[in-house]
Amino acid sequence: MNDKKAIKWNGYDIMQNEIFMESYCKNKNFELFKIDTTIAYLHKLPVFGYTFMKIHSPDLEDILSIIQKTKKISAQKNVAFLEIVTPYKDDAIERYMIKSDGTYIINYNNIKNYEAIWKNFHRNVRQKINQANQNGVFIEKAKNENDFNEWWKLYEVAARTKEFQAQKYGLVHDLFNNSDISRLILAKCEDKILSGMFLLLNKGILSWLSAMDSNAGRYRPNNLLEWEIIKWGKDQGYAYYDMGGAIINKNHGPTEFKKSFGGEYRELYTYRIPIVYIKNIITELALKFYK
């Protein structure tokens, strides 16, 4: 049995991959830190010092042990607060929960073959995949810098029109050059990029960034793109495919799109735990100013 198959979904476990985190922290000016084998990162402001430590998806269910160790470290670092993002709930710290997020995953542990996956799709998804094939859309991995840069232009347009904060070019480009932890998968027609998905690879696959040409919707590229990624993930022996976030709201189109592929809904919880109480109050004000 492939070792990856025995692994459970644990949120954004890519944030516990040291290679990814070295690039992530370098490009975002965070300080990488380790608590035993758990990776954390520190945020720092000029003059003010350390503001917070964040741990994303620690590989253990009892997060209380991490908190106790972090408190000792924070005495030395003078960190205002600790944030932990995890799929686990713990009554002892539930009062510190500040938000919950969701996602849909394709859990390969529960799926025998392609046919079983296909049957779980909403009928509209199957129709649109067939339409994409009829329209001459094909899926391939980005081959070179030209592919990356053409897709990046689509991503920048998406960030402007949908008004979200884009990731830094340097970070995504660094990751693009490391095929052990990333893939850029493109939907094309006649060598023109219609859409693309930037994947992060660790224990499972995470759909991290996506962008589509605003004129490409009629080709149905994203339906075929998701289908080919799902099949590829199963072939490669990954434990799951995380479709990258969901908002449970009837009017949220991207969530409805992901839901239509028949995945399992999962939640992530963010806990913010004050460490140095007075500094924590001041930090909240300082971070609003620096945004």
Secondary structure, 3 states (H helix, E strand, C coil): CCHHHHCCCCCCHHHHCHHHHHHHHHHHCCEEEEECCEEEEEEEECCCEEEEEEEECCCCCCCHHHHHHHHHHHHHHCCCEEEEEECCCCHHHHHHEEEEEEEEEEEHHHCCCHHHHHHHCCHHHHHHHHHHHHCCCEEEECCCHHHHHHHHHHHHHHHHHHCCCCCCHHHHHHHHCCCCCEEEEEEEECCEEEEEEEEEECCCEEEEEEEECCCCHHHCHHHHHHHHHHHHHHHHCCCEEECCCECCCCCCHHHHHHHCCCCEEEEEEEEEEECCHHHHHHHHHHHHHHC
